[in-house]
Amino acid sequence: MPKVRTNRTVYPEGWELIEPTLRDLETKMREAENETHEGKRKCEALWPIFKISHQKSRYIYDLFYRRKAISRELFDFCLDQGHADKNLIAKWKKSGYERLCCLRCIQPRDHNYGTTCVCRVPKHLREEKVIECVHCGCHGCASGD
């Protein structure tokens, strides 16, 4: 007979402070996933999902590294449970990637000529002043902007 799984997750101290915000963002994520994408390009349908995922990760990153409002235990719990993207947060800690929108924008295999995304180019070096990333809809995430 299979083992019955019950939800016995032990939440660390401070979880009740961030839980409402994370639940709101989860609700927005479900709405974005169920939203119709008629009349949109194939890549545009994913932009709201990327935006909400970035927002969740940035919220947890700011609470731990900038405001120091949550403990290391709670931060690790959020990363382990998938509430934030640990690879994106690891990039944010490095110099030059503080405003990175998504990991696809820095992967050379996803772009022509083996470079990075156009949103990574600083605004003063762009030929076109208004640009939009194809992958996530970002308008510019270079650190010098």
Helices and strands as residue ranges (DSSP letters): H 15-34, G 44-46, H 47-61, I 62-66, H 72-80, H 86-92, G 103-106, G 108-110, G 112-114, G 118-120, G 123-125
